[in-house]
Each structure stands twice: as C-alpha cells, then as structure tokens.
Amino acid sequence: MATVLICRRFPRLSRVTTFSTTAKCKAKSGSSKSEEEKEETPEAATTRTESTATIQLLNPLDYRVLYNPSAYARSRAASQQHAARSSGDAFTSLGTTQVGSTSSQAWPPIRKALPKPRSKPLLEQTISASLSAAQTKEEAEKEKSELHDSKEDPRAFQKERPEYRSLSYDKSEPVETLPLEEGDSILHSVATSEGSQSPGTISDHFVKLSRLPVEQHSGLVTDPRFNKLCHCAVKSMGLFSTSDLIRVLKACVRLVVPPTHPLLNACENEFCRRVWDMNLDQVLLVADCWRCLERSVPSYLSILFSYANMHWKDLTLPHFVQLLYIIGEGRRSPSDLMQKVESMILKHLDSFALEEVGAICLGLFKSLSGISDHVMRRIADRVSLEMEDMSTYALVNVLKLLRYTRMDHLPLLKELGKVIPARIPTINIQGIMHISLTCSSLHYFDEGIVAAVAMSLPSKVAYCRSKDAAKFLWSFGCLDYEPPNEEEFYSSLIEQMHRKLYEFAKFPEHLLTGLLGLAFVKRFPEELIDYALRDEFIQRTRSSKYELQKDLFTLSKSVEIECPSYQGSRLPPQLSQEITEMVLTFAEQEIYVRPEIVEAASLLESMLGGREYVKSHMILPHTRSSDLEVHLAMDGHPIPFNFKEPVRVKKLKETGVSLTDDLMSQLIKGRSNSQAPVEVDNEARAARQEQGEQGWTPGSGRDGAMLSGGSLAHACLEATPSLRLSRHPQGVKLAIQVSNRNHYCYASKRLLGLHRLKRRQLQQLGYVVVELPFWEWFPLLKRTRLEKLSYLQYKVFDPALLSRAA
C-alpha cells in the first residue's frame, strides 16, 4: 500500500512555459536559462533548534546580507524538552536578502480573517491517505536516514589535544568489561544490605556496574536493585567527595541513564551547590557529562558561565574551546563573556587546530552569539588559506557562522568554489544543504558548487528532512539556477516534499519556503500549492513562530498571475487585502522615501510634466519592492494618470537625507569595511565605453545636446520621431525599476530569483520593464541635474525599448 501511495505522489507540476499538469511525467524541460541574472535568500537552522534571530527586512543603504537563521536553527535539547521551533523571516526567506526593497523593521501582525473551511472530499482523502502512509513509515525512514547520513560528531575536536581528556567524557575510552556474575553479586549485596553504605562504596558500585556489557545496560537501569543503589546515592549525596560524585555521573553516562532520572536531579542540585569549590577541569567535565546525558541544565550553565568569567585568566586554549562547545550545545549566549571570547579567539587564532576553529564557529552559531566583523573576517582569512586541509564538517561549521554574521568574504568563497565541488558526493545531506544555503544566503553564485550539489542530490534525496528539501529548493530558486539535470533535480525534491507532507503540519514554514523557491524558477506543483493555500494550513501558519502570512501572499499572487488555469485553493480575499494594506503602509514609511527612488521620481516628474505623469508605488505588492510607473501614448507623449498627490516628496524633505560620500559608498559598494565588488563598477564602465554613440553619455542628450528640465520631454519626442507607437493604440506602460545591490548576486549582474520573478510577472501583466541599475544610477546621484535628466531621457525614450513593446 505504501508503495502505491509513493508512486502516485508525482506532483501535477505546472511549468509556466508549457503549463503541463500531468501527474507522472517529468514536465518538459522548458529550461528557464535566465537571459541575464537571478535571485536568492535564506536561510539557517535544524529542525530542532531554538529561535535564533528575527529576520530583518533589507536596508538598501547597507549591502550586508540579512540572513534569517529562522528556518535554520533548532536545538536538539530544546525540541525534545521545550518542543520549540525557531527562525523565520518576514518572508520566510524572502523577507531578508532576497527582498531587495524591504527594510529592517518588523511588520505588524495580521488580523485573522478566514472564511469557514471548504470541503474537498477527494483531495482530503488523498492527502489524508498520504499522511497516514507517511507516518507509518516515519520511524523506518528515520532509522534509514540516520544509518546513511548520521550526523557528524561535534566532539571530534577533543581528539586534537590530550588535555581534553580531563575536560570531557571520552566515550571511546576502553574499559574492562565486568563479568555478569560480578555485576549480579554487586546488585545482590545492595539488595541485602540493611544499613547505608559509604559514599566511596556506592561510587565504586556505580563504576563497576557501568562496565557491564553494553547490552545489559538497559535492563540494569530498570532493575529494582539498581534503583535501590540510586536511592542510597541520593540519601548520601552531600557526603560524596567531588571526585566520587563525578565518578557516579560518568557511570550514569556510560549506562545511558534517562535524563529525567531522580538520581540525576539530585546530582545536578549538588553540583550547582559545589561549583565554586571545584576546579576548572571538573566544572567543564561535569558540563560535558550533562551534554552526553542530553539533559538540559540551565542553572548549572549559568553558574558555569559566572565561574568562567571569574577565572578567565586561568583559561588555557583547550579550556576555552571546550567552554565554547558547552555554550553552543546549551544554546545560550552569555553576553557578559562575548567581548572576552572575541579577545581570546584573536589571541589564539593561529594556534587553534582547524577542527578547533570549526568547533568554535559551531558553538557561536548554535548559541546565536554575535561576533564582530573583524573577528569573523580574521577567522575567514585563516580558513581561506588552509581550506584544503580542513575537514568538511569543520568547514561547514565555519560557513554556518559566516552566513549568520552575513559576512561577504570573497577569498573564502572563491576558495570554497575550488575545494568543495569534488567533496560534495561524499558529504551527508545536511552538510550539502548548509553549503547551498550559505551560497544563497550570501547571494554568492558559483556554478561549480551548485552544479555539483544538483548532480549529487537526486541519489540522496530520500535522506532529506522536510527542512532540507525546502532549503535546497529555496537556495536554487534564490540564485535562479536551473542545473543541467533540472527535471531530475526538481522532480526528486518535489516528490520528497510530498513524502514529508506530515512534517509540514508541524513546520508549515518549510512548505512555504520550498514552494517560493520553486515559484522563482517558474515551477508550480499544484497539489502542494493547493494544500498550502487551504484554510486548515493557513490556520497552522498562525501558530508558527515565523511571520508566514506574507509568504502565503507572495505564493498566492504569483500563482494567480502565472497559472491562470489553476483551480485549487486560494488565499481568502479578506486576508489578502489585509496583507496588501500592511505592505503598502510599510512601503510608504520605508521604501518610497529612499533617496535614490525619490530623486528618480522627482526628476521624472520634471521631465515628463508633473506628478500626474509618474506614480511611485508597488505595482506588485507581493514582491515587496517599488516601481516608478510611467504611461506613454502611441505618439510617444506621456499620459497623465496619477491624480493622487504622493506623500513621498514631503517625507524626503522632512527626513533631510543628504547624499554624503559615505552614504554613496554604502549604496554602491556596501559597508566601508567590506570587500566591494569592484567588478560591477568596472563592467558598467566598460559597457558604457563599448556602447559608443548608442550609449548614454553624462551631460548629453541622445544627439549630444544639453537638455533643460522644462522642455526635456518635448525635446526628446522631437529628436526621436521613431518613437511612434502605432501598433499600440493604448500606448505603453513602463515599470521603472530603481535597483540596488541586493537585487543581484554578489559582485555580479546576475539578478536574484525574487526580482527575476517580479520582472517576469510585470511583463505578463503588460508592462515594459525599464531598469535604472545601481551601478549606473547611484553614481549619478551626485552629478548635475542635467546629467541625471539626460540619463533618464535616454532610459525612458529608448526606441529599441518601445519597439519591443510594440
């Protein structure tokens, strides 16, 4: 039965180019090899990690990629003990780096506006049956996954130095097996003893029993005689020496005593009381034992951090690395220690083994610890020089922190492109996912990396969790990359999304992340979309820790525009209207008032004849970026259509934005301390030089004459009689895009997926897209008014542009 269900799970895949919706066939390749460039976003977190950071919307004045560890962070202990989930951004991934025109403010929640659920008997039965079948196979599949793709050992760094033996519990330490007869004898003596035994004897009993054959451990822990021994230990807890108490705790680790066992409760309380009387080695060793037992001990960790702060000068290199490991596994970031942590990293950076560098990065990533750009760059500098000698596991940990800190370290990324493709086939699925996610989160496109991922993935797709499948789809969609094996790649991931349908009830953000990634590359699996837009699923998104309403909005509107024959569920009109109003309100406050947009709008008004000829707004609110709309008649003259006075000019005057050298540097090259993609500026300069007479020259019109603002539109029309739109009786609607760096892949002109989607949809709605690329427009912001007007005249009244529209 399960086999039959899996077979039928081939999605009805709507491919925009052909719009084929067959259930089993692989949709025709209409490979969307994008004409120019493509999009991205993130990001990072395990299906069981506590919320890392709130995703922020993009601030165009700073190129820092806003990575949202939202859907990528989750602590094993947290999920087991607190059932917590975390990370997500206002756009599940779209809200950050991908949304080129969003800002870093949080958006208000949406009122619940849902109609009564509609019944879909056949679809209900189909999904219900697949959920049931998937759940019956969940455990077997999990075991299979762990067998094939078990997680790497985060404790591997402890093998680098002998000092770690006194700071950590060594599971591989050989022990002499205790004969069963001797173990039984110990238990018998415990059962028959009438008086209390000495603490030393009790600790000896625990140590000896922990040496019984491993297969005997589970039975021992439930043996009444062992429970009596535990009871005796609890009664004598205060009488144990610290070393004996540690021996008891280590024995519990070896015996795999359940983390909630009463004996461990008593041990934790006693260790919390004794911490200040213990030495540093003992304090760290006990913390490591708690980790091995998978027991959450927040009180002990708080005392440990205070202890470490008091004894910071006594920390050796192994002490420090072990402490950061404990901090990471505890998912806690002691703020008062972080400045000291950074100083210690810089002090020992050249002395750390590469595995220790990976452990430090993982600890900082898991604990959501902020780290300065300087320290992250120093770490990346070292890694970029020694990457070939680094284990893949340690390297992936560095990449996690790199994307969390939003660090665009080009030397490391370039070296990654040389080293990692050959390793991809040997890396487990979670490691591959983090590599892909790092590239997309940092907007870094390296075809060698993504192609290697694409070729390796189909054979491993069965080991993907729902999160993994979603992040792969998101990463490739953000970078707008369709690999050579695109049909096999996408079909295998969509099938896996179907198999993991039961997980989306608990983690709805994963489904939306995957579907948005698919939408970027014009793929719309109708059954999954129908499931995501049903009232029941929408209700589940409300209980998520992420703001998912805007993701639903983007998905629903994209389907509406690109899949006209879609007959499935849709977003309720009232909810759609509420999200639209929220987005537009936000845009008025944060987007329309940006200096590069206000300047373009103001000059266009002057050039065309007034505010009624230009409208600064979001033509497609679900794409979260603004447009300058202009209408031209069939004779080439501008048509007035905007009779509502815009608020943007007033707001700009009130804010008093001044175009300083520093601001311009940020707009064009990103942060002053980051490595700017000079290739972009060089390419733009070269392109203008190559254009010659056909290109635009600052300060001149199309015929080389200087034009003044008042008569610019008329002069343009007179000078270019070819702009007669005879084949377009209603004229042409222009959607002028004022782009910024975050619309493109890093240091390139490859458009990111979200913005590729937007331009594609604008064209489907009949608009002619005109771009004012940041590498041309931003430098002009400090030039003369006539130079800017001349440039806009060249862009708006381009004969080739209008002939294509006709």
N, C-alpha and C positions, 0 to 999 in steps of 0.2 A: 504493500500500500504506500509506504513511504517513497519507494522508488517512482511509483506512478506520479505522485504529487510533485516530486522534484522535477520530473520530466516536463510536467505541464507548466512549470514556473517560468518558462521562457516568456519574457515580457512582450507586450504589444509595444514595440519600440517605434515611436513616431520620430522620424528623421525629417527635419524641416525641408531638406532639399527634395526628398521624394515623398515624404509623408506616408511611408509604408507602415501599416499596423498589423503585420502578420504575427502570429503567436510564436512560431518556432524558427522561422528563417532569420538569418542574420541580416539586418537591414542593409540595403545596398550601400556600398561604401560611399557615397557622395562626400568623400572626404573633404572636410572643410579646411583645406590648407589655406589658412588665412592669408589674404593678399598682403597684409603688412605686418601686424603685430597682435599681441594678445594679453589676457588678464590673470590675476591671481589673488590669494588671500589665506588666512589661516586660520588657523590653527589651531595647540598642542596639548594632549592630556590623555591619560589612561582611563579605561572605563571605570577605574576606581580610584579617583584622586579628588581631593577636596578642592573646591574652587580656588583657582589661583589668582586671577586678576580680572578686573572688569574690562572688557574690551572697550577701547575708546574709538570714537569716530575720528576720521582723519583730519589733521590740521595741515592744510596745504602749505603753510609757511615753513613747515619743517618736514624734510623728507623722511624722517625716521619712520620706518615701517611699524605700524601699530599692530603688533601681534597679539592675538587674543588667545591665551593659553586655554581659554574657555573649554572648547571641546577637547582639550588635550591634557587634562590633568586630573589625576584622581588617585588618592591613596588607598592602597590595599586595606590597610587597617581601618581607614576612615569608612570605606564602603562596607566593610564587614561589621564594624561596630556602630557606625552612625548612619549607615545607609545614605551616605551623602554623594552628591554628584557635583561637578563643577565645570566652570569655564564656558563662556559662550559669549558672542559679542552681539551687539545690537543687530548685527547682520549675520549671525552665526559664523560668519567668516567674512561676510560681505561688509559688515559694519566697519571693518578696520581698513587695512591697507588696500583692500580691493576697492572700496568705495572711494574713488578719488575725490569726491567732493563732500565728504562728511566731516564733522568736527568732533572734538573730543569731549563733548558734553553728553550727559546721559539723557535719554529721551523719556518722557513721562509714560506711565503705563496706560494701556488701552482699556476702556470700559468693556465689560463683557457684553457682547451683542451677538447672540447666537439664536437662530430660529430653532424650532423643535426638530430633533433628528429625523432625517428622512430614511425610509426603509428601502433597502436594496437587497432583496432576498437572495438572488443568485450570487451577487458579489459577496454578500455577508457569508454565505455558505462556503464560498471559495476561500476567502481569507481565513475564516474560522477553521476550515479543514487544514489549511496550510500551517496555521499557528499550532494546531493540535499536533500535527505530524512533526513540526519542527521541535516542539517541546519534548516529544518522546525521544528525539534523537539528540537533544541538547547535551546530556551528560556524556554520551558516547563520543559525540563530536568534540566536546571539550577535552576529553582524555586523548583523543587522536591528535588534536591540535597541540596539546602540551607535549605529547610524545615527539612530535615532529619539530615543533617550534617552541621548545621550552625557553623561558626567559633566561637571559644571561645572568651570571652570578654577580650581584653588585659588590660582593665581598672579595673579588679577585685581587684587588689592590693589596689585601692583607698578606699576600704571598711575597710582596716585594721586599719586605724587611723582617728580620727575626724579632724586632721589638714589638711587632703586632701580637705576638703570642701571649704577652702579658696583658694586652689591652682588649682582647677579643676572644670569643669562644671559637675554637677550631674544631669544626665538625669532622674534619678529615684526620684528626689526631687518632692514631691507633690505640686501642685499648685491649687489654687481655680479657677474653671472654670468660665470664663466670659460669661454672658448671651449674646445670639446673638444680642438682641436688643441694649445692651450697646455697643457692638462692632460696630454695624451699626451706632449708634449715634456718635461714635468717628470718623468714616470714613466720616460721613456727615459733621461734624464740620471741618475736614481737607479740604474737597472739597469746602466748602463755605467760608472758611477764606480767606480774601484778603491780610492781612499783614502777615509777617513772625512770627511764633510762637517762644516762648522762648525755648532754649535747654532743660530745665527741663520739659516743657510740652511735647516736642517731645519725649523725652525718656520715659515719663510716658505713652504716647500713644503706643509706641512700646511694653512696658512691658505688658500693659493691653491687647493689641491685641494678644500677644503671649499666652495668657491664654484662647483664644477661643478654642472650641472643636477641637481635632486633625483633624477630617475630614474636617474642614473648612480651614485648613492652605493652602492647595494647591490653592484653589480658591482665598484666600486672597492675596497671593503673586502676582497673575496676575491681581488683581483689580486695575483699574486706580487710585482710591482714595488712595490706599496703595502706589502706585508709586509716587504720589504727596507728600505723607508723607516722603518717602525716599529722594525725591528731596529736600525737606525742610531740612532734616537732613544733606545732603551733603553741602548745602549752609551754614549751621550753624556749620559745622564740627569743625572749630577752636575755637568755643565758648563753646563747651561742656566741662564740668569738666571731669576728668579722670574717676571718678566713674559713671557718667551718660553715658559716651561713652561705658564703659564696660557693662552697663545695656542694651544698644542698641545692642551690639554684642551678648550678651547672648540671647536676644529676637530673634535675627536672627537665632541662633542655634535652638531654640525651634520651630521656624516657618519653619525650613529647607529651608532657602533662598538659591538659587543656588550659588555655589562658585564663579561664574563669575559675579555676580550681581554688578552693578556700585556702590551701597552703600558700598559693602564690599571692593571695590577698594579704595574708599575714606577712609574707616576706617583703612585699612592697612597702607596707607600713613601717616595718622595721628598718629597711634600707633608707627610707626617707628620713627617719629619725637619726640614723647614723652617718649620713653622708659627710657631714663636716668633720667627722673623726676618721674618715677613710683617706687613703692616698689617691692621687690622680689615676694611677693604673687601675685601682679597684673600682673607682667611680665609673670609669669608662667601660670596664669589663662587665659590671652589673648592667649598665645600659645596653650593652651588646647582647647580653643574655635575654633581656626583656624583648629585644628585637627578634631574636631567634625563636622565642616563645610566641611571637606575634601578639604580644599583649600591649595594649595602649596604657602608658604610664605618664600622663601629663604632669602630675605632681612631682614625680621623680625627675623628669626632664627639666622642669622649672628650677628645681634646686640644683641640678647638674649645671645648668647654664650660669646660675649665680656663682656656683663654685668655680667654674672655669674662668669667669670674669675676675674673681678674686685671685686666682692662681695663674693668671695669663702669662706672666713672665716665666713660669715653670714649664710651659708647654713646649715640648720638643716637636720636631716635624711629624713623627708618627702620631703623637698625641693630637696634633692639630687636624690631620687628615681623618683620624678616627672620629674626632668630635664633629667634623662637618658631615661625615657619614651618618652619625647619630641624628644630627639636626635634620638632615634630609629625610631619613626614614621616619622621623617623628612628625614630619610635615609642619614643623614650627620654626619660625624665623625670629630669634631673639634680637630685637632691634638694637639693644644696647651693645651687642657684640659685633655688629656688622662692620663698623669702622676698623675695629681691631682685626677682624677677619681679612679685610682688604689689605691692611698693612702686612699681615703675616703671609698672605699669598705673594705679594710683591717681594718680600724678604726671601722666601724660599723657592720662588718660581723656577729658577734654574736648577734647583736641587731635587725637585719632585720627579719621581718616575712618571712615565707617561700614563700608566694606569692610575697613579695617584691624581694626576691632573684630571683624568676622566671622572674619578670619584668625587673630587672637589666640585666639578661642574654639575654632576648629578645631584649632589647634596644641596647646592644653591638652587638648582632648578626645582627640585621636589619641595623645598621649603619656601619657595616663592620669594627668595631673598633678593632684594635689589642689589645691584652691583654697578659700580661706576663704569662709564665708557672706557676710562683709562685702563682699569684693571682688566676688563673684558678684552680690550684690544691687545694688551700685553700677553694674555693667555693665548689669544688667536695668533699673535705673532709667532709664539713658540710652536704652536701646533702646526702652523702652515709650513714651518721649516722641517718638522720631524714626522709629518703625517704618515709617510710610508712605513715607519717603524711602530706606529701606534695600532693597537688592536681596534677592530671595527667597533666593538662595544664601547671602548673609551672614546673613540671619535664621535660616535652617535651622541654620547652624553655631552660632549662639547657643543655639538650642533644644537642640542636642546636648549642649552643656556644661551647660545648665540642668538637663536630666534626669540627667546624670551626677553633678552635685552635689546632686541631689534638692532643688532649690530651689523652693519653692512661692511664686512671685512673682505675686500676684494681678493687679496692674495690668498687667504684661506679658501675662499670659494673657487678660485681658479685651480688651486692645488687639489681641491676636492674633485673637480672635474677630471683630473688626471689619474687620481688614485682609486676612487670609489667605483667607477663603472665595472672594472674587472672583478671586484669583490661582490657585486650585487647578487650573483647566483648563489653564493654561499651564506648570505645574510638571512636571518629569520625575518618573518613578515613584518613584525613590529619595528625592527630596525630599518627595513626598507621604507616603511611608512614614515618614520621620523626623518629620513633623508629627503623624501619627496616633500614632506611638509615644510622642512626648513627652506628648501628652494622656493616654494610658492609663498611662504610667509615673508621671505626677504625679497620677493619679486625677482628672484635670480633665475634666469633661464640658461640651462646648459643642456643642449640636446643630447650630448653623450650620456649624461646622468639619467634623464627622463626616458630616453630610448632603452637604456639597459633595464630600467625598472619595468617598463612596459613589456619587454620581451620575457622577463623573468616571472612576472606576476601571474599570468594565467595558470601555470602549473602549481602555484602555491595558493591560489585564491581560496581554496577550501579552508585554509587556516586563518582567514581574515575574520576578525570580530566585526560587528556592525560598524564600530568606530573606524576600524582600519579601512574597510571598503569605502566608507564615506569620505575619509581623508584623502584616499587615492583619487577618487572622483573629483573632489574639491581641488586638489593640487593641480591635476592635469587641466581642469576647467579654468582655474585661475590663470594658468600660464597659456591657456588657449592652445594646447598642444594635442594634436591627434597623431599617435605613433603609426609606424608602418603597419603594425598588426592591430589597427584601431578597432576593427569589428570583433576580433577575438578578445581584445583587451576590455572593451566596454561591455560586451555581452557577458563575459565571465563575471565582471563586477556587478552588473545588474542582476544576474542570477543569484549571486551571493546575497545581495540586498533582499531578494525575495526569501531566501532561506533564513535570513536573520530577522524576518518580519516580527517575530515575537519579542525581539530585543527593543524594537522601536517603541513599543508601548511604554517601556521604562525610560528609554533615552530618545525621545522624539527629535532632539536636535540633530542626531546622526542622520536620520532620514532626510531632513531638510537640507543638511549640508551636502549630502550626496546628490540630491535632486537639483540643487542650484548649480553644482559643479557640472552636471550633465546639461543643464539649460545653457550654460555658457558656450558649450560646443554644439548647440542645436540638437540635442537629444532629449526626447521627452517620453520616458516609459509610462504609458498611460495608466496602467493598473496601479503602479506605485503613486503616481500623481493623484489619482482618484482616491486612494487610501489616505494620502496626506492632507487632502482638502475636505475630507469628510468631517462632519460635526464632532464625532467621537474623538477623532485625532486632534482636532483643534482644541477641544476641551483638555486633552492631555498636555498640550503645549503650555497651558496656563499654569500647570503645576511644576513646570521646569524652572530651574534656576536661571535660565537664559531668557532673554527677551527674544521670542521667536515669532512674534506677530508680524514683524516687518519682513522676515524671511518668507512667511506664508504669502504676504502681499506681493513680494517680488516674483515668487513662483506662479501665483495665480494670474497676475497680469501678463507675465511672459507667455504662459500657455494661451491666454486669451488672444494675444497678438499673433503668435507664431503657429498656433494649432487651431485654426478656425473650425475644423471638423470634430474637435474634442467634445465628447458628450458626457464626460464624467462629472464628479463633484466640483463645485466652485466655492470660492470664499464668499461668505454671506455679504450681501451688499452693504449692510449697515456697518459691519466690521471693516470692510474695505474703505468705506467713506471716512471712518474714524481715523484709520491709519493714514489715509491721504491728507487729512487735515493736520494731523500731527507732524507729518513730514514737511508739509508746506510751511507750517508755523516755524519749525526749526530752520528751514531754508531762509526765511526772511531774517532771522536773527543771526545766522552763522554763515550762510553761503552767498546770498546775493550781495552782501556788503564787503566781500573781499576786494581788495584794491584792483587786482588785475581784471576782475569782472566789471566792477563799477566804471573803471576807466574805459574799457571797451564799449560798454553800453552808452556812456556819455558821448564818446566820440562818434559812435554810430548815429545817435540822435542828431548830433550836429551835422553830420554828413548827409543824412537822409531827409532832414527837415523837421524833426521834432520827436517828442516822446511817443506820439501815436504810431510811429513807424517801427519802433523797436519794443520788444517785450522781454524782460529778463525774468525767466520763470523756469520751472521744471516741466518740460513737455511730457516726460515720463517720470512721474514721482517715484515709481517703484525702483528706479535706478539710482536715486539719491544724488544726482548731480544736475547742475543748472544748464540752461541753454539761453542763447540770445536769439529770439525768433524775429525774422525779417521776411516780409512778403514783397515780391516783385511782380509787377503786371507783365502782360505779354509783350508790351513795348519796352520793357526794361525799367520802367519807372517804379519807385517804391510805392506800396499801397498802405494807407493808414488803416490800422486795425486795432490798436491798443488804446482804448479810450478810458482806461482806469489809470489814475496817476500812481506810478510806482512809489514805494517807500524807500527804495534802496539809496537814491542820491542823498536824501535827507540824512539817512543813517550814516552814510560815509562822512558827511560833513561834521556830524556830531562826534564821531569817534576820532576825527582828526588823524587819520592814518597818513604817515609820511613815508615816502619811498627812500629810506636811507640805504647807504651802501651795504650795511649788514643785512637789512631785510631783503634786498635784491640778491645778495649772496645766498641767503637761505632759500629764496624762491627758485633760483636757478640751479644751485649746486648742493642744496641740503645744508646740514649742520656744518658750521665752520671747522669743526674738528674731525669731520668725516672725510673719507676719500671721495671727492666728487667725480662723477662720470664725465670726465672731460671729453670722452669720445663723442658724446652727444653734441657738445658745442662745436667740436671740430668738424663733425659730419655736417652740421647745419651750415657752418661757414663755407665748407667745400661745396655743398649743394647749391648755395646761393651763387657761388662763383661760377659753377658749371652752367647755371641757368642762363647766364649772359643776358641778352636782350629780352628773353622771355621771362626772366626772373624779376623779382622786385628789388629796387634799389632804394635805400633810405633817402627820403627827401625828394623823390621824384615821382611823377605820375607814370602811367603806362607809357606815355610818349616822352617821358623825361621832363615834363613841365611841372613847375611847382604849382600846387593847387591850394586855394584858400578854403577855409571851412564852409562859408555860407553857400558857395556855388559849386561845391565839390560834387554833389550828386548829379547836378545838371551837366557839369563839365565832363564827368565820367560818361554819361549817356551820349553826349555829343561826340566824344572822342572814340567811342566804341559802338558804331552803328550795327555791328554784328549781334548785339545783344537784343535781338527781336525775337520774342518767344512765340512765334506764330503757331507752333504746334501745341502750345499750352494755353488755351483760351483763358484759363483762370489764373495763369501766372505760376510762379514758383514759390514754395515755402522753404526758406533757409533755416536750418538749425545750426547756429554758430556755436562751436564748442571752444571754450577757453580752457585748454587742457593744462595739467600740471604734471610734475614728475611722477606722482603716484598713480597716474593712469597708465604708466608704462613699466615694462620690466627694467630692472636695474641697469643703468648705463647703456641703454639701448632705446630703439624706437619701436620696440615690439609691444603693441597695445595689449593690456591685460584683458582677461576674459569678460569681466563685468562691463567694461567700456566697449569692448567689441560687441557684446550683446546689445548694448544700448544703441549703438550706431546702426546695427543691423535692423533693429526694431523701428528706429526712426525712418529708415529707408522704406521699410514695409508699410509705414503709415503715410508715405508720400513726401517725406521731407528730403531735401538735399542737404547733406551734412557738410559743413564748412568748418575746418579746424583752424584755430589760432594756436599753433603748437608752442609749448612753453619755451622751447629753445629759440624761437623767433620773437614771440610776443613779450616775454618778460624782460629781455634786454632793451626792448623799445620803450618800456615804461619810463625810462629816464632820459629818453631822447625828446626832440622837439615835437610840438603838437602837429606840425605839418608833416613830419616824418611818419607819425602814427596814423594820421588821416590818409596819407598816401598808401601806406601798407594795407589799411582796411579797405580802401577803394580797390586795390589790386585783388584782395581776397573776395570781396562781395560781388564784384562785377567781372569776374573771370569768365571770358567767353567759353572756354572749354568746359567749365563747370556747368554753365547754363545749357550748353548744347547737350551735355549728358542728361540733364534733367528733362530736356525736350524729347 
